[in-house]
C-alpha cells in the first residue's frame, strides 16, 4: 500500500490546546506524503483528538466515530487525546475503532498509524502519564488567521471535579528558546495573531529553570514581529499585577483576559478545592478595570456542582452580576468517574442545572451587549478572519468585540482601524476608518 496516496481527516474536540496539537499532527502526516481532507469527506484514515472535560465531550467523540463509519468506506479510525488517556479500553470496544493512543504517545501518531495500519484489528498504545516530565511543543498554522501556541502542559491543581491532571499529567513547560523558534515559524507563515495557550499557563516556568510567564511575555514582546498576542485562560491567583501592567503597556499583547471563576460562592469554591475566594477574584477584576479601561474580561462558571443549593446558586448569580465582566462560558457540572466530586452527596438534578445554566446565559448576553454598547463610537483595531455573504467580512477587535464591515477576501488576515457604529445581533457593525 502506498501511504503517499492516503487521505486523512482530523476531528478536534475541546480546547485551544487540542487545536494546536492537531495542527502539529497534521503537518507531520503531510511531511510523510499524506493528503489532508476536511472532516467527513471519504478519507482512508480518521484521527479524532478527544476532550474529556465533560461527559458530553465523550459522547461527541462517539457520535463522530459513528458518522465516520456512515460516511467513509472502510476507514481506519484512530482515537487519541484526553478521553483516550483516561478510558482506552472503553474506546477500543467501540465499533470501528482501530487504534487508541494515550496522551504521552499522541504526537507520534503518524509513526503509530504507519506501524499499526490494519483495518481488521484494534490496538491500544498507552502508558501512564502521571510522572511524565516530557514536553512536546505544538502550534497551529494555516488552519485559520489566528494561531494557537502551546507553551505549557499538564496541571498540578487538585480540583475535585477535574480529570485533566490524570489525562495530561503534571505541569511542565516549553523552553523560551523553543517557543521563540516556533514563533519564528509562525512569522514566516504570515500569522497575524497568536493565542498563548496551555492547560495552566500561569504556572509556566514554575521550576524557575527558564523564567516566569511574565519573563516569557516580555521576551516575546521584544523579539517577535507578529502584530497581536492574546493569553488564553489564566487562573485568578496566577494573574499578577505585573502581568496586568505589562499588557496595559504592551503594543502587542491585547487587552483580553479569560479568568476562570467556577463558582461565586466561597463554600462551593472550597469543595472544588480552588485556590482563591470570591474576595480575591473581585479584587483581580477591579485591578484590571482600574488599569485597562476597555479590556474584555470573560470567565468560566460551573452550575450544579454537588451541594450547590438554590441559595448558593443565587449567590453565584448575584456575584457575577456585580462584576464588571463581559461574557461567560457556562458549564453544567458533569460527574466524572475517579474524581472526588463524583462521590459527593447532594448531587444536583439535571433540571436544576438546565435552569441555572439558562439564567446565566441570559446574564452573559446582557453583559456582552452592554460591553459592546460601551464601545460604540470608538475606533478599534480589527483583524478580519472570515468572509460572509453579501459582501461583508467579520473579525475581532483588540478587546475581543466581534465586528462586521463591508469588505472582501483581500482584507482577510489584515488589521484595519474600524469605527464601531451599532449592534446587530451578536456583532457590532463598523466602517473602515
N, C-alpha and C positions, 0 to 999 in steps of 0.2 A: 504494500500500500504506500502511495506517495503522500506524505504528510504535507508537502508543499501545496497540494490541491485542496486540503481540508478547509472547510468553512466552519468558523467558530463564533458563537454568540455568548455574550456575557449578560448576566442579570444581577443587579446590585440592590440589596435591601439595606435600610438603616442609615447610618451616619455618614458625614463627610469623609471620615477616615476610611470607611469602606470604599467610597468612590475613588479616593486617591490610590488605594491598593488595587482595585480592579483595573484602573488605567495602567498601572505598572505591570500587572499580569498580562494585559492585552499587548503591550509593547514587546514583552518577552516572546509571546506567540508570533507576533508579526516578524520579529527578527529571525524566527525559525521557519518562515515561509507560509504561515497560516494566513488566511483571509478572514477579517473580522466582518460579520454581518450583524444587522440590527435584531435585537430581541427575539421574536418568534418566527423569523424567516427560517426556511428549511435548512438549518445548519446541521453539520455532521456531529459537532461537539457543542455542548452547552455547559457553561460554568456558572454556577449560582453562588454568589458571595452573600452569605446569610447574616442576619442580625438575630439576637435572641433577647432583646431588652424586654419584650412583652410576649405573651402567648400569641398575639396577633401576628407578630413577625414570624414565628414558627409556622403558623397557618398559611401565611403568604408564600413561604418557601414551598410548602406542599402544593399550593394552587399552581405555582409556576411550573413545578415538575409535571403536574397533570396536564397543563396546557402544552408543554413541550411535547409530551407523548402524543397529544392530539394533532399537533401542527407539523411535527418533523417525522421524517421516515427513518425509523430505527436509529435514533440518536444515541450518542454516548454522553451520559449525564454525570457531571462532576459537581459535588456539593462541598463547599468549604465555608470558612468563617466561624462566627461565634456559636451558632447552632450546631455546627459540625464538631466543634471542640467539646461542647457540653454533652451532646447526645449522639455520638457517631453510630452506635448500634441501632438506635431508633430510625435514623435516616437510612441506614443500609437496608432496613426492612421495607422501605417504600418502593413500590413497583416502579421499575425503570431506572433506578439509580445504579450507576456502575462504579463510581469512585467517590469515597468520602475522605476529605483531607482535613486534619486538625490545624489549629492556628499556627503552630510552630513551623509547619511544613508548607503552608498555603502559597507563599510567594515563590515556591519552586514548582508550582502547579504545571508549568509547561513540561518540565522534566518528568513529573509523575504521570501525566497523561500519556506521554510518549512511551514510558516504560510499562504502563498498565492498560494499554489500549486493547480492551477485549469487551465487546458488546454482550458477551454471553455470561459475564460473571460480575460480582460485586467485590470490591476491595476496600478495606479501611486502612488509611495511613494516619496514625495518630500517636501522640506521645504527650506526657504531662508537660504543662507549661508553667506549673506553679513556681518553680525556682529559675525560670529562664532569665538570662541576662542578655540574650541576643536581641539586638535591634536591627530591623530591616527597613531601610528608608523606602519611601514611596511618594509619588506625586502624580496628579492628573494633568494631562496635557492633550490638546486637540479635541477634547470632549465638549468643551464649552469655552466661553470667553474667560470665565473665572477658573483659576486652578486651585486645587486643594493640596497643600504641602504638609506632610506628616513630619512632626518634629519629636513626638513623644508617643509612647505606647504603654498599655497596662495601667493598673491603679492599685494603690495600697490602702484605699479608704474602705472600711468595713461596713458600708451601708447595708442595713438589714434586708433591703428589698432587692438588691442588685446582684446579678450573676457575672458582671463584667470582669471582676478580678479573677474568677475561675475560668473565664473564656479567653482572657488576654494576658493573664499573668501579672507580675509585679511591675511597678512603674520603672521605666527605663527611657533613655533619651538618645537622640542622634547627636553627633558632634557638630559644633559650629562650622567646622571646615567642610563637612559633608553637606550640611544644609546650604551653605553658600555655593557649593559646587552645583547642587540641584537647582538653586535659584538661577545660576548662570545658564543652565539648560532651558529654564522657563523663559529667560530673557531672549535667548536665541530663537524661541518659538513664538515670540511676539505676544506673550501673555501680558494683559493689561492690569489684572488684579489677582492677588494671591490671598487665600484664606489659610492662615496658620492653624493647623489642627492637630489633634491628638485625643487620647482618652481623658487625660487630665493635664492640660498644657501648663497650668500654673505650677505644676510640680516639675517642670522642665529643669534639668540640671541640679536636682536636689543633692546628688552625690558630690557637688561642688568641684567636679573634675574639669568642667568646661564652662563655668559661668552660669548665672541665673537666667530666667526668662527675660528679665529686663536687659541684661547684658547682651543677649541674643538679639532682641528687638533693636537695640541701639546700633549694633553692628550691621544688621540688615539695612536699617535706615541710612547708614553712612555709605554702604558699599553697593547696594542694589540700584539698578537703573529702572526697575519696574515702578510704575506710577502709583499703584494703590495696594495696600495691605489691610486685611482685617484679621483680628484674632477671633477664633471661634470660642465656644462656651468656656468660661473660666469660673472656678469656684470663688464665692464671695470672700472667703478667708484668705485666698491666694492672690486676689486682685488688690495690689498695693497702691498707696497714694502716689508712689514714684512712677508706677506704670500709667496711672491715670494722667499725671502731669506730663509724662513723656508723650502720650497720644495727643494731648492737647497741643503740644509744641511741634509735633511732627507734621511734615507736609505729605507723608506717605501713608502713615497708619491712620485709618479712618475712625471717626467718632461713632463707633457702633460697638456696643457691649451686649453679650448674652450671658446672663448670670443666673445659674440655677437657684431656685428658691425651694421648690418641692412642697413646702407647707408654710403657711403663715401662722402656725400655732406652735408654740415652743414645746409643748408636751409631745406632739407628734414628731417634731424635729429630733427630740431625744430618742424616741422609739425608733426612728430611722437611723440613728447614730450619725447625724450630720454634724459638721464641725463648726457650727455657728448658731446664733439665735436670731430672733426677729429684730432685736435692737441693733446688733451688728450689721445685719442686712440693710436696715433702713439707713444707717449712717453711711454705708457704702454707696447707696443710691443717691443720697443727699450730697455726698462728696463729688460724685460725677456731675450732678446737676449744677453745683456751685462752681465747678471748674470748666465744664464744656456745655454751654447753654443749649446747643442744637443737637446734642448727642441722642442717638437712638438707643434705647435700653429694652432688651427683651428678657424674659425669664421662662423657666420650666416650672410646672407645678403638677403634682400628682394628687388626684382626687380619690377618695375611698380607701386610703391606707387603713389597715386594721386599727380599730379603736377610734376612728375619726367619727365622732357623733355629730349630729346636726349643728350643735352649738360650736363645736370646734371647726367645722367647715365654714360656718358663718364668720368666725374669727379670721380664717384664711381669706375669705372673700373681702371682708372689710379692710384687712391689712393691705391686700393688693390694691384695692380701690383707693387707698390713701397714698400709695406710692406713685411717684412720677415716672412710671414705666410706660412703654409704648405698644407692646404686644406680648402675647403669651403663647407658649407651646404647652398644650394641656394633655395630660396622660391619665387614663384611668388605671388605678393600681392593678397590676397583674400578678397573680400568685405564681411565683417561680420556684419550682422544686429545689430543695437544697439550701434555700435561704432561711434566715431566722424568722422573717416576717411570715413565711408560709405556714409556720406552726403557731402563730399568734392567735389568740381568741378574738372574738368580736369582729369577724370579717364583715365587710360592708356589702350590702346586696347590689346586684347588677343594676337594678332600677335606680337606686340612690346614686350610684356612680354616674349613670347617664344624666340624671337630673342635675347633679353638681357640675358635671362637665359642660352641660348646656348653659348653665348660669355663667360660668367663667368664659365661655366662648363669646357670649354677648358682651361681657365686660371687656374682653380683649378687643373686639370690634370697636367698641366705644373709645377705648384708649387709643387705638390706631387712628381712628377718624379724627380725634382731637389733635393728635400729633401731626397728622397731615394738614389739618386746618391751620395749625400754628405756623406752618411753613409756607402757606400761600402768600404769594407776592415776593418771596425770596428767590435769589439766584443760586442755584446749586450745580455742582459738577456731576454730570450723569454719564455713566459708562453704559452704552447701549449694547444689548445682548441678543435681542430677538426681533425678527421682522414678523409683523402680524398683518391681517387683512386690511384692505382699503388704504394702503399707503402709510401705515403707522409702524413705528418701532418702539420697543419697550426696553428700559434698563433701570438701574438703581442709582440713586443719588449717593453721595459720600455718606450721608447719615441714613441710608437704607430705606428711602422712600421709593416706591415703585412708580416710575414716571413714563408717560406715553406722549410721544410727539409725532408730528408728520415727518416722514423721512423714508429712506430706502436702504437697501442692503449695504451700500457703500459707506454708511455711517456706523455699521456694526463694529464692535471692538475698538471704538474710539470714544474719547471723553469730550463732552461739549458742556459749555455753560448753558443752563436752561432756567428760564423764569417759570416758576410754578404758578399756574393760573387758577385751577379749580379742581375739585374732587369728582371723580366719576367711578362709581363702584369701588373697586379695590385699588384704584390707581389715581395718580394726580396727572391731569392734563397740563402740559407745558409747551413752551415755544423756545426755539433756539435763540439765545440772547447775543 
